[in-house]
Amino acid sequence: MTLRPFSVVHSISFDPKTRRASGVQVIDARTKAAIEFRAKVVFLCASTLESARILFNSSTTEFSNGLANSSGELGHNLMDHISSGGATATVPGREDQLEVGRRPNGTYTPRFRNVKTKSPDFIRGYGFQGGANREGWGRGVTQVGFGADFKKSLSRPGPWHFSFYGFGECLPNHDNFVEIDKDKVDAWGIPTLKIHCGWGQNELALRKDMAISASEMLAAVGARDIQPIVGDDPPGLTIHEMGTARMGRDPKTSVLNSFNQSHDVKNLFLTDGSAMVSSSCVNPSLTYMALTARACDYAVQQMKKGEL
């Protein structure tokens, strides 16, 4: 293997005679010279948005709206986990105790909505990441006080707090999509993306319920000063982008098959979040890794059979 740094991918090369990807075109990040690398098989794992951008910028006469996009689905169904919902509170007691260990960890509450009982307000659900902490001396910034006694009081840890922070499922929506911005290029002269994405009513209902259920849980354990969290973060701030090159059995409605292989260009694989059809509500990176391992194993088998 040759690892070549300072290489910004511009596009995938396509041979119309063989209907195969023939390599990758890159821009040298330091010299800005264009270089092409040839390959029998191409794996694109550049992240959801960048993989879509590369395929759009790889348009050919046959694939005028992006390489491997005969379905027209490339760029559509962009998803991100909805967050900014939950609650924080003060938990009385245990003021004589500190965190134990060098790396105290947080908590995770798996999805509990729409598991056994159907919610009347939304489908799917969310999980909570959370944790406890004691206030440090920095709390003095907002406290009233002065002098030696005040400073001495800050040398002792403050009260315990506990927080729940939700991460909810985003439903696929064809109207959440990306396209090439023909009027704007990046530092290497490559056309950039224009993103059209917003939360639907189901996602907003999830966020609202995050604050309600988190507050109820904290109240149930005797917490005080409960502060519900209902933010207005737009898609993208959770940085769990998924979709844009969805898997599917039907080439007319999807970009990839179940092995992350392009329906249209058989030696092209996409193994990042772009392949996702739905988002669930958990961190997706391990899923990408599993899909990549499976796709690699499948590609090796196909190469041994002479299919690639």
LUMDO-630901 format. One record per residue: residue in three letters; x, y, z of N, C-alpha, C in turn. Coordinates in pm, whole numbers, padded with zeros to 5 digits, always signed. Example, Ala and Ser with C-alpha at 12.3 -4.5 7.8 and 13.67 -1.06 7.14 Angstrom:
<rs>
ALA+01319-00569+00780+01230-00450+00780+01320-00330+00780SER+01285-00225+00708+01367-00106+00714+01290+00003+00787
</rs>
This chain:
<rs>
MET+00084-00120+00000+00000+00000+00000+00087+00124+00000THR+00046+00221-00077+00112+00351-00077+00016+00454-00018LEU+00060+00518+00088-00021+00621+00152+00032+00757+00107ARG-00054+00832+00039-00009+00962-00014-00086+01075+00053PRO-00023+01148+00145-00091+01261+00209-00101+01381+00114PHE-00167+01485+00161-00184+01610+00084-00251+01586-00051SER-00348+01493-00052-00419+01460-00175-00568+01486-00155VAL-00621+01587-00220-00762+01623-00208-00838+01561-00326VAL-00928+01471-00297-00999+01401-00405-01092+01497-00479HIS-01079+01496-00608-01165+01579-00693-01283+01498-00745SER-01255+01379-00799-01362+01300-00862-01315+01159-00888ILE-01410+01076-00928-01382+00938-00968-01378+00932-01120SER-01277+00867-01174-01268+00849-01320-01357+00732-01361PHE-01421+00744-01476-01514+00642-01524-01485+00608-01669ASP-01478+00477-01698-01455+00429-01835-01590+00385-01893PRO-01646+00460-01987-01779+00426-02041-01781+00294-02119LYS-01665+00249-02169-01660+00125-02245-01678+00003-02155THR-01614+00007-02040-01624-00106-01946-01731-00083-01841ARG-01781+00039-01834-01877+00080-01731-01822+00053-01592ARG-01696+00086-01576-01627+00067-01449-01555+00197-01409ALA-01539+00214-01279-01453+00322-01230-01309+00283-01262SER-01234+00377-01314-01096+00345-01354-00991+00404-01262GLY-01033+00490-01170-00936+00549-01078-00992+00670-01007VAL-00901+00746-00949-00938+00863-00870-00854+00982-00913GLN-00919+01095-00934-00849+01218-00967-00835+01303-00840VAL-00712+01347-00813-00688+01426-00692-00617+01556-00727ILE-00624+01648-00633-00550+01774-00642-00445+01772-00531ASP-00319+01794-00568-00214+01803-00467-00239+01928-00382ALA-00255+01910-00251-00293+02021-00164-00187+02130-00158ARG-00061+02096-00185+00046+02196-00176+00075+02263-00311THR+00077+02183-00418+00110+02241-00549-00013+02272-00634LYS-00128+02212-00594-00254+02224-00668-00247+02160-00806ALA-00151+02070-00825-00140+01996-00950-00243+01884-00952ALA-00301+01857-01070-00398+01749-01084-00324+01618-01111ILE-00362+01513-01040-00300+01381-01053-00409+01276-01057GLU-00387+01170-01134-00484+01061-01139-00417+00931-01095PHE-00486+00856-01011-00440+00724-00968-00536+00620-01023ARG-00482+00518-01089-00562+00413-01149-00591+00303-01048ALA-00704+00238-01062-00740+00132-00969-00842+00038-01033LYS-00836-00090-00991-00934-00189-01038-01065-00178-00961VAL-01054-00142-00833-01170-00127-00747-01153+00003-00668VAL-01260+00078-00653-01254+00205-00580-01351+00199-00460PHE-01296+00226-00343-01378+00239-00221-01382+00387-00184LEU-01501+00440-00173-01520+00579-00135-01574+00582+00008CYS-01494+00637+00098-01532+00644+00240-01489+00779+00292ALA-01541+00883+00230-01496+01020+00256-01585+01095+00353SER-01687+01031+00403-01793+01084+00491-01914+01118+00404THR-02028+01119+00467-02155+01133+00396-02157+01247+00294LEU-02129+01366+00339-02140+01482+00250-02030+01483+00144GLU-01909+01448+00184-01798+01454+00089-01810+01345-00017SER-01856+01227+00022-01873+01120-00078-01977+01162-00181ALA-02086+01225-00135-02187+01273-00229-02129+01379-00321ARG-02050+01469-00263-01990+01575-00345-01898+01517-00451ILE-01817+01419-00414-01725+01358-00509-01801+01293-00624LEU-01910+01222-00593-01987+01159-00700-02055+01261-00788PHE-02106+01368-00731-02165+01475-00812-02060+01536-00905ASN-01940+01554-00853-01832+01613-00934-01770+01513-01031SER-01821+01388-01030-01771+01285-01122-01869+01262-01236SER-01953+01359-01264-02055+01346-01369-01992+01311-01503THR-02063+01231-01579-02021+01192-01714-02136+01218-01810THR-02114+01186-01937-02222+01202-02035-02341+01114-01999GLU-02310+00991-01954-02417+00899-01916-02480+00937-01783PHE-02395+00974-01686-02442+01010-01553-02427+01162-01535SER-02517+01235-01600-02504+01380-01602-02532+01446-01467ASN-02601+01373-01378-02632+01430-01246-02560+01354-01136GLY-02436+01316-01163-02356+01248-01063-02331+01103-01100LEU-02208+01058-01083-02172+00921-01115-02254+00823-01033ALA-02297+00714-01097-02373+00608-01031-02509+00656-00981ASN-02567+00753-01051-02691+00814-01004-02804+00797-01104SER-02817+00678-01160-02928+00655-01253-03062+00664-01182SER-03064+00638-01051-03188+00644-00973-03232+00786-00943GLY-03138+00880-00948-03169+01017-00909-03174+01037-00759GLU-03136+00934-00682-03143+00941-00535-03016+00998-00472LEU-02911+01012-00547-02787+01066-00492-02811+01205-00432GLY-02768+01224-00309-02782+01353-00243-02906+01364-00157HIS-03003+01276-00176-03131+01288-00105-03130+01210+00027ASN-03231+01241+00110-03252+01173+00239-03136+01196+00336LEU-03085+01317+00339-02981+01353+00435-03040+01352+00576MET-02967+01292+00670-03014+01281+00809-02903+01319+00907ASP-02944+01360+01026-02854+01382+01138-02935+01357+01264HIS-02872+01312+01370-02947+01292+01494-02990+01426+01552ILE-03114+01431+01597-03161+01553+01662-03123+01547+01810SER-03069+01656+01861-03027+01661+02001-03081+01789+02064SER-03007+01847+02156-03049+01972+02223-03176+01956+02303GLY-03203+01834+02351-03318+01811+02438-03276+01729+02558GLY-03328+01761+02674-03293+01687+02796-03319+01772+02918ALA-03240+01752+03021-03256+01830+03143-03134+01813+03232THR-03112+01912+03319-03004+01906+03417-03061+01950+03552ALA-02999+01903+03660-03053+01934+03793-02946+01915+03899THR-02975+01967+04017-02890+01947+04134-02943+01826+04211VAL-02851+01737+04249-02889+01617+04325-02832+01629+04465PRO-02916+01644+04565-02865+01661+04702-02803+01533+04757GLY-02711+01552+04854-02648+01437+04918-02510+01407+04863ARG-02436+01322+04934-02303+01276+04895-02204+01391+04877GLU-02225+01498+04952-02133+01611+04942-01993+01577+04996ASP-01983+01466+05072-01853+01426+05127-01778+01332+05034GLN-01830+01311+04911-01768+01218+04819-01724+01288+04690LEU-01618+01235+04631-01564+01286+04506-01570+01177+04399GLU-01542+01214+04275-01532+01114+04169-01419+01018+04202VAL-01437+00893+04165-01336+00790+04192-01276+00743+04060GLY-01144+00733+04056-01078+00682+03936-01025+00792+03848ARG-00940+00753+03756-00878+00851+03667-00969+00892+03552ARG-01064+00807+03521-01149+00834+03404-01295+00800+03436PRO-01358+00878+03521-01499+00851+03549-01582+00867+03422ASN-01670+00773+03403-01745+00769+03277-01886+00824+03293GLY-01953+00837+03181-02090+00885+03181-02189+00771+03181THR-02314+00804+03157-02421+00703+03152-02486+00704+03015TYR-02550+00592+02982-02629+00586+02859-02762+00518+02889THR-02869+00584+02850-03004+00529+02865-03055+00490+02727PRO-03070+00360+02698-03117+00318+02566-03259+00368+02539ARG-03293+00368+02413-03427+00412+02371-03535+00337+02447PHE-03634+00411+02495-03745+00352+02570-03881+00394+02514ARG-03886+00492+02428-04012+00531+02365-04042+00439+02247ASN-04170+00407+02228-04217+00324+02117-04146+00188+02112VAL-04118+00133+02230-04062-00001+02239-04173-00101+02267LYS-04248-00077+02373-04363-00162+02406-04495-00085+02396THR-04490+00042+02433-04610+00127+02429-04595+00232+02319LYS-04695+00245+02236-04690+00340+02125-04717+00482+02173SER-04627+00573+02137-04647+00713+02172-04749+00776+02078PRO-04837+00860+02131-04936+00925+02044-04879+01045+01969ASP-04759+01088+02006-04706+01214+01951-04600+01197+01843PHE-04537+01079+01838-04428+01061+01741-04397+00913+01726ILE-04325+00880+01620-04274+00744+01602-04125+00743+01634ARG-04069+00622+01645-03928+00601+01680-03898+00658+01819GLY-03775+00703+01842-03742+00747+01977-03602+00803+01989TYR-03550+00800+02111-03421+00863+02139-03355+00792+02257GLY-03227+00812+02272-03153+00765+02388-03094+00884+02461PHE-03053+00862+02585-02993+00968+02665-02846+00938+02694GLN-02761+01035+02669-02628+01034+02726-02631+01127+02846GLY-02560+01091+02952-02567+01174+03071-02450+01150+03163GLY-02458+01211+03280-02351+01193+03377-02365+01289+03493ALA-02288+01259+03598-02289+01341+03719-02155+01414+03733ASN-02159+01529+03796-02036+01602+03823-02058+01695+03943ARG-01948+01727+04009-01955+01824+04118-01899+01957+04069GLU-01960+02064+04114-01914+02197+04074-01773+02222+04127GLY-01692+02283+04043-01556+02320+04082-01549+02465+04129TRP-01426+02512+04147-01407+02649+04198-01459+02754+04100GLY-01473+02715+03974-01520+02810+03874-01661+02860+03900ARG-01734+02792+03990-01870+02839+04021-01869+02975+04087GLY-01752+03016+04139-01742+03146+04205-01765+03263+04111VAL-01757+03236+03979-01779+03342+03882-01921+03398+03893THR-02016+03311+03927-02156+03354+03932-02209+03365+04074GLN-02124+03341+04175-02168+03349+04313-02128+03483+04375VAL-02207+03525+04472-02177+03648+04545-02083+03614+04659GLY-01976+03689+04673-01883+03662+04782-01755+03741+04766PHE-01677+03748+04876-01554+03825+04871-01467+03785+04992GLY-01337+03788+04972-01247+03769+05085-01204+03626+05107ALA-01132+03606+05218-01070+03477+05249-01173+03367+05268ASP-01282+03398+05338-01384+03295+05362-01448+03249+05232PHE-01468+03346+05144-01528+03312+05014-01434+03222+04935LYS-01306+03257+04931-01210+03176+04857-01196+03037+04918LYS-01200+03032+05050-01191+02902+05118-01310+02813+05082SER-01427+02874+05073-01546+02795+05039-01536+02736+04897LEU-01467+02810+04810-01452+02761+04673-01346+02653+04660SER-01264+02638+04762-01163+02532+04758-01225+02395+04782ARG-01347+02394+04831-01419+02269+04850-01514+02248+04732PRO-01528+02124+04686-01619+02099+04572-01760+02143+04604GLY-01831+02185+04500-01969+02227+04516-02066+02110+04510PRO-02192+02138+04492-02294+02032+04491-02285+01944+04366TRP-02350+01828+04377-02357+01736+04264-02466+01778+04165HIS-02434+01762+04038-02533+01785+03932-02543+01658+03847PHE-02659+01641+03787-02676+01529+03693-02751+01582+03571SER-02710+01533+03454-02774+01580+03330-02807+01463+03238PHE-02915+01479+03164-02953+01389+03055-02953+01471+02927TYR-02891+01417+02823-02887+01488+02695-02926+01389+02586GLY-03036+01419+02515-03092+01323+02421-03033+01329+02282PHE-03035+01212+02217-03001+01199+02076-03111+01117+02011GLY-03185+01181+01918-03304+01117+01863-03291+01081+01716GLU-03378+00991+01675-03377+00944+01537-03433+01051+01443CYS-03370+01062+01329-03416+01151+01222-03473+01065+01111LEU-03593+01093+01069-03656+01014+00963-03602+01056+00826PRO-03585+00961+00734-03543+00998+00599-03649+01083+00532ASN-03605+01187+00466-03695+01281+00400-03632+01320+00267HIS-03699+01290+00160-03645+01315+00026-03616+01463+00003ASP-03686+01550+00075-03667+01694+00058-03545+01747+00135ASN-03483+01663+00217-03355+01699+00279-03244+01647+00187PHE-03180+01738+00115-03087+01693+00011-02971+01791-00006VAL-02871+01745-00080-02756+01829-00115-02742+01831-00266GLU-02684+01937-00315-02657+01951-00457-02529+02032-00475ILE-02475+02028-00594-02353+02104-00621-02386+02253-00635ASP-02305+02334-00568-02316+02479-00583-02223+02520-00697LYS-02280+02546-00811-02201+02574-00931-02129+02710-00924ASP-02168+02793-00828-02110+02927-00818-02003+02939-00710LYS-01974+02828-00641-01878+02837-00532-01784+02717-00533VAL-01655+02743-00529-01554+02636-00524-01473+02649-00396ASP-01405+02540-00359-01321+02543-00240-01181+02593-00273ALA-01088+02581-00180-00952+02633-00198-00877+02563-00309TRP-00923+02445-00351-00855+02370-00457-00932+02374-00588GLY-01030+02463-00596-01105+02481-00719-01212+02378-00744ILE-01251+02302-00641-01352+02197-00655-01488+02251-00614PRO-01591+02233-00696-01725+02283-00661-01772+02229-00527THR-01835+02314-00448-01879+02278-00314-02026+02233-00314LEU-02073+02198-00197-02211+02154-00182-02302+02265-00134LYS-02426+02260-00178-02532+02342-00123-02626+02248-00048ILE-02650+02276+00080-02725+02184+00165-02864+02238+00194HIS-02964+02153+00174-03103+02188+00205-03153+02085+00307CYS-03166+02124+00431-03202+02026+00534-03267+02095+00654GLY-03373+02036+00704-03440+02090+00821-03511+01979+00897TRP-03543+02005+01023-03614+01905+01104-03760+01899+01064GLY-03816+01779+01069-03958+01761+01048-04032+01766+01181GLN-04164+01754+01175-04244+01760+01296-04214+01645+01391ASN-04180+01529+01336-04150+01415+01423-04024+01439+01505GLU-03922+01495+01441-03797+01524+01513-03820+01629+01623LEU-03898+01731+01591-03924+01836+01689-04005+01782+01807ALA-04096+01688+01779-04173+01626+01888-04082+01541+01976LEU-03985+01474+01916-03887+01398+01993-03810+01489+02087ARG-03762+01600+02035-03684+01694+02116-03765+01744+02236LYS-03890+01777+02213-03976+01824+02322-03992+01716+02428ASP-04012+01592+02384-04031+01483+02479-03903+01451+02556MET-03788+01475+02494-03661+01456+02565-03658+01539+02694ALA-03699+01664+02682-03698+01754+02798-03797+01709+02904ILE-03914+01663+02860-04017+01621+02955-03973+01496+03030SER-03930+01393+02957-03896+01267+03023-03771+01280+03108ALA-03672+01358+03064-03551+01378+03144-03585+01449+03275SER-03672+01547+03268-03714+01619+03389-03788+01525+03484GLU-03873+01439+03429-03947+01344+03512-03853+01246+03581MET-03753+01200+03512-03658+01106+03572-03580+01171+03686LEU-03537+01294+03665-03463+01364+03769-03552+01393+03890ALA-03676+01428+03866-03768+01452+03977-03792+01325+04056ALA-03795+01211+03988-03822+01084+04053-03712+01043+04151VAL-03591+01093+04131-03481+01059+04222-03455+01170+04323GLY-03545+01267+04329-03533+01372+04429-03443+01487+04391ALA-03418+01507+04265-03332+01617+04222-03403+01751+04243ARG-03324+01856+04253-03377+01991+04272-03328+02083+04160ASP-03391+02199+04152-03352+02300+04051-03344+02237+03912ILE-03445+02164+03876-03446+02096+03746-03462+02198+03634GLN-03372+02191+03536-03374+02283+03423-03394+02204+03294PRO-03514+02205+03236-03535+02137+03108-03450+02202+02999ILE-03407+02122+02903-03328+02171+02790-03408+02148+02662VAL-03443+02255+02593-03506+02245+02462-03438+02349+02373GLY-03338+02304+02301-03262+02396+02216-03323+02408+02077ASP-03251+02476+01990-03297+02491+01852-03185+02461+01753ASP-03094+02370+01792-02983+02336+01703-03036+02281+01571PRO-02985+02328+01458-03028+02277+01328-02956+02147+01295PRO-02998+02076+01191-02924+01958+01147-02780+01993+01115GLY-02690+01904+01152-02548+01926+01126-02467+01944+01251LEU-02528+01997+01358-02452+02024+01479-02426+01898+01562THR-02501+01792+01538-02472+01666+01606-02361+01590+01534ILE-02328+01631+01413-02223+01574+01327-02234+01424+01310HIS-02357+01373+01297-02381+01233+01265-02450+01225+01129GLU-02391+01285+01028-02455+01291+00897-02468+01152+00836MET-02585+01124+00780-02614+00996+00715-02702+01019+00594GLY-02707+00916+00508-02791+00925+00389-02714+00982+00271THR-02783+01014+00165-02737+01072+00037-02700+00967-00068ALA-02672+00841-00029-02645+00736-00128-02701+00605-00072ARG-02827+00603-00048-02891+00496+00028-02878+00358-00035MET-02875+00257+00052-02882+00118+00009-03024+00084-00036GLY-03037-00025-00112-03170-00072-00149-03162-00188-00247ARG-03268-00263-00255-03273-00376-00349-03303-00330-00491ASP-03375-00219-00503-03420-00172-00634-03327-00060-00684PRO-03258-00081-00795-03170+00022-00851-03243+00150-00890LYS-03374+00141-00905-03451+00260-00943-03474+00354-00825THR-03460+00302-00703-03487+00385-00586-03371+00392-00488SER-03255+00342-00527-03139+00343-00438-03010+00353-00518VAL-02903+00386-00450-02773+00404-00515-02685+00280-00497LEU-02698+00213-00382-02611+00100-00348-02693-00025-00320ASN-02627-00142-00334-02692-00266-00293-02656-00297-00148SER-02693-00413-00100-02674-00446+00042-02529-00464+00082PHE-02438-00469-00015-02295-00480+00015-02222-00348-00009ASN-02298-00238-00010-02241-00104-00032-02182-00089-00171GLN-02222-00171-00263-02173-00168-00400-02269-00089-00488SER-02214-00004-00572-02297+00075-00662-02375-00014-00757HIS-02505+00015-00772-02586-00058-00870-02534-00034-01012ASP-02490+00088-01039-02455+00128-01175-02309+00099-01211VAL-02220+00113-01114-02076+00098-01139-02026-00010-01044LYS-02011-00133-01095-01992-00250-01010-01864-00250-00928ASN-01763-00179-00970-01637-00179-00893-01623-00055-00805LEU-01736+00009-00775-01738+00126-00688-01818+00095-00562PHE-01757+00118-00446-01821+00093-00317-01819+00220-00233LEU-01928+00245-00161-01935+00356-00064-01961+00295+00073THR-01870+00319+00168-01883+00251+00297-01884+00347+00416ASP-01939+00464+00397-01952+00558+00509-02101+00580+00538GLY-02133+00687+00606-02271+00714+00644-02365+00739+00528SER-02311+00763+00410-02398+00790+00295-02487+00671+00262ALA-02446+00551+00299-02522+00430+00265-02645+00411+00351MET-02654+00482+00463-02760+00456+00561-02899+00492+00506VAL-02994+00404+00534-03132+00424+00491-03213+00491+00601SER-03179+00460+00726-03240+00524+00842-03130+00556+00941SER-03163+00632+01045-03057+00681+01132-03054+00617+01270SER-03161+00544+01308-03172+00494+01445-03148+00612+01540CYS-03103+00587+01663-03078+00700+01753-02945+00682+01826VAL-02863+00588+01780-02735+00562+01847-02619+00612+01761ASN-02502+00626+01823-02385+00668+01748-02358+00569+01634PRO-02342+00618+01511-02340+00527+01396-02203+00475+01354SER-02094+00522+01412-01961+00491+01359-01930+00342+01356LEU-01968+00268+01462-01941+00125+01464-02016+00053+01352THR-02134+00103+01318-02210+00046+01207-02135+00067+01076TYR-02079+00185+01057-02001+00211+00935-01883+00114+00927MET-01817+00092+01039-01702+00002+01041-01743-00140+01004ALA-01857-00184+01058-01907-00319+01028-01945-00331+00880LEU-02012-00229+00827-02050-00231+00686-01926-00232+00595THR-01823-00158+00636-01699-00153+00558-01632-00290+00556ALA-01625-00355+00674-01563-00488+00681-01638-00587+00592ARG-01770-00581+00596-01849-00673+00514-01830-00644+00365ALA-01828-00515+00329-01811-00478+00189-01674-00521+00137CYS-01571-00506+00220-01436-00548+00179-01431-00699+00156ASP-01492-00774+00249-01493-00920+00235-01567-00960+00107TYR-01678-00893+00080-01755-00923-00042-01674-00889-00167ALA-01605-00775-00166-01525-00734-00282-01414-00834-00309VAL-01349-00883-00203-01242-00982-00221-01298-01109-00284GLN-01413-01153-00235-01475-01273-00292-01510-01254-00439GLN-01563-01137-00472-01599-01108-00611-01476-01101-00701MET-01368-01047-00648-01244-01040-00727-01188-01180-00753LYS-01196-01267-00653-01149-01404-00671-01232-01479-00776LYS-01359-01442-00786-01447-01506-00886-01433-01442-01024GLY-01356-01334-01032-01340-01261-01156-01455-01171-01191GLU-01537-01138-01091-01653-01052-01115-01618-00904-01107LEU-01504-00871-01048-01461-00730-01038-01329-00711-01109
</rs>
